[in-house]
Amino acid sequence: MLKRLFSVSAIILITTLSYGQEIKKESETVKTKMEVLASKTGSITKFVDNKLTNLSASDGAAETRVRKITNGAATASIYQITKEGK
């Protein structure tokens, strides 16, 4: 009788713990290209900016550029638009 009670309790405990571990994977955040390249520790990151013509807007012009980021063997290009605030 005691063995049967122990066996049933062990099966219920193992089943509960195995299903409880799957919930934690939901909260992963999505990283941008910049975050992925910048988060590599122990490697040298190189930034090369190529300025483009300014983007005209109703209240002025915004600066545009293409930034090439190299980190080890990984390379990415990012199009940036910047404008000074008022």
C-alpha positions, 0 to 999 in steps of 0.5 A: 500500500505504501509503495503504491502511494509513493509510486503514484505521488512520484509520477504526479510530481514528475509529470507536473515538473516536466510541464512546468518548465516549458512556460519560461521560453515565452519571454525571449526578446527580439534583438535588432541587428545592431544589438546582435553585433554589439553584444559580442564580447571579446571582439573588435567592432568597426563602424564605417559611415557613408554619408548620403544626401539630406532628406528634405522635410517640411520643417528642415532637412534630416541627415541620412547615412549608411553605417556598415558594422563589422564584428569578426566575420559578421557584417551588417548595413544599417540605414540611419536617419537623424535630425536634431530636435527643437 
